[in-house]
């Protein structure tokens, strides 16, 4: 039985994103979806000694563009983001692992669009966590239809028996999967145990960078139990 998930590529996403990836056989990056400003595609949070801190890639609004068409800006943001992570997690036991994972992507300026940049980071982290899920891109398929119809078409294209969706999609998925071969299941994130973060109060809703810097390879057990 093949299980599939479909999601836009997020910037250094939280551990739940990797929980979803590791729960399916095929994960499709929805790179043809419209880019949304001030969203997880181009920003995320880390924990600092002074509390939560947003890191945002300055891509602008890119109104009307898909994620795969969003060009990364020039400037110092790559170096600044890496340095922000290194500085804030410098006393954590696995900051070396974090920098080995991230630095090659940030330093490769041939990666010049947001979709590819996010995907490279996500796939490197997934490999570190020993997740063996197959990755695909929505742009590989000639998909038509409305919002949910496109999801169903992608599932059909790869022969998925089950579509595993994050709970946020309950806002727009209703009965579309009721009478088709692909069955809909809802992802249940956590509960995840707390660990000793840089400061209090504890937050699960931070980048996976936080978890890896503190737990290292044990992040996999923390996520999947």
N, C-alpha and C positions, 0 to 999 in steps of 0.2 A: 504494500500500500504506500503510495507516494503522497507526502505532505508538502505543501508549498506555502510560502509567505511572500507577500509583496509589500514593499515599503520604499519610500523616498530615502535617499542617502542623507544621513544626518552628520553633523560635524562633531567628531569625538563623542558619540552618543553614550547614554547611560547604560548601566549593566542590563537593564530589561531588554534593550535592543538586541544584545548578544544572547540573552535568554531565548528570544524569539528565533534568532538565526539558528541557534543550536537545537531547537525543537522541531526543525523541518529538514526535509531532504534537499529541497531546492529553495533558495532565497533569490527573489527577483528584485533588483534595484529599479524602482519606478523612475527612471531617468527622463522619461518623456512627460512627466507631470509638470504642471506650472510651478515655477519658483514662487515662493511666498516670502516677502520681506519680513524681517524681525521674527524669524522662526528658527527651528532647530537645524535647518539646512545649513545655515551659516554662522551659528553661534551655539555656545554651551557654557555651563558653569563649572568652575572648580572651587574647591574649598581652600581658603587661605587662613593665616592666623587671625585675620580680622573678619572672617566670615565668607560668605559666598561672593564670587567674582565672575562677571561675565567676560568671556573671550569671544569677540565678534570679528569675522572676516569682513573687511569693508568692501563688499561687492556692490553696494548701491541697491536700487529698487528692482532693476531688471524686469519691469512690468511687461507682461505678455510673453516672456521667454520661458522655455522649459529649463529644468535644472541642468541638462546636458549642454545648454547653450550659454550658461552663465560663465563668463570669463573671469579668472582670478586677477585681481589688481596687482600692479607693481608696488614697490615700496617695502617698508621694513616690517610689515605685519608678521611675516613668516618668522623672522628672527625674534621679534618681540614676543610672539606667542610661545615659542620654544623656551625663551629665557624666562618668561612668566611661570611656565610649568616647572622648569628646573629650579628656579629660585624658591618657589612656594613649597616644593616637595623635596628640597635638597636634603632634609634630615630624615626622610622616609627610607625604609630599608631597601626598597626596590625601585628607586628613582633611576638607577642604571638601566633596568629593564625598560622603563618607560622611554628613556631617551634613545635607546637602541631601536625601539619600535617606531618612534615618531620622526627622528631626525632625518633619515633617508628620504622620507616623503616631503618634508618641509624644504629640504635642501635641493630637491630636484625641480628646477624651474621649468623643465619641459612639461611638467604636469600643470597645464595652464587653464583648466576649467574646473569648476566646483565639483561637478559630479565625479570626475575621475579622482580628484584629490580626496574627497570623502571616502570613495570606494577603496582606494589604496590603503588608507588608514584603517578602515574597518576590516579589510581582508587580512592585513598584517596582525591586527589584534586578535581576530578569530583564529588565525593559525597559532598564535602564542597560547591561546586557550584550548588548543587541540580540538577545535570545532572542524568537522570534516564536511560540512554542508557545501553543496555546489552553488556557485553564484552565477546568475544570469542578469541580463539587462532587458528592460521592457522594449528598448529600441531595436532589439533583435527580431521582434515580432511585428507583423503588420496587423495591429489591433484597431478595431473600430467599435463604436457603441458609446453608450453613456458611461457615467462614472463607474457603476458597478458592472456594467456589461463588459468593460475593458478588463476588469479583474477576472471575470469568468472566462473571457477569451484567452487570457494568458494561461490560466489554469488548464484550459482545454488544449492549448498548444503544447504543453509539456506532459499531458496525460496525468495531471494531478487528481488523486482521489479525494483529498482533503485540502481545503483552504483554511489556514490558521491565521486569524486576523486579530490585531490589537483591539482592545475594547473601545477606542475612540471612534472606530468605524460604525459603531451602533447608531451614530447620528445619521448615517445615510444608507446603511445596508438594512433592508427590511425582510422581504419574503423572496428575494431574487434567487436564493439558493435552494428553496424548498423543493422544487420539482425537477432538479437537474442532477446528473450523476455525481458532480463534485459536491461534497458535503462541507458545510461551514462549521468551524469550531472557533471558539473564542479563547484567546490567550489569557492565562491567569498568571500575572506577575507576582513572584514572591510567595509567601512573605520571606524577606531576606533579613538575616541577623545583622545587628549593628556591629561596627568595629570601631576602634579608636581613631577618630578623625583628627585633623589638625586643630579643630576648635569645636565648640558646642554652640547651638544645638545640632545634633546629628541630622544629616540629610542624605536620603537615598538618591535624590534626584540631582545628581551631579555626574559629570563625565566619568566614564570608565577609567580614565586616567587616575582619578582619586583612588579607586579600588585597587588597581594594579600597583600603584606606588606604595601602598600600605600592605597589601596581601600577596603581591607577586603571583606565582603560579596557583596559589591557593584561591585565587579569584574564581577559578572554575568551580571548585567545591562550594564556594560562597554563593554562586549563582544557581548552580544546578542541584546542590544538596548531596 
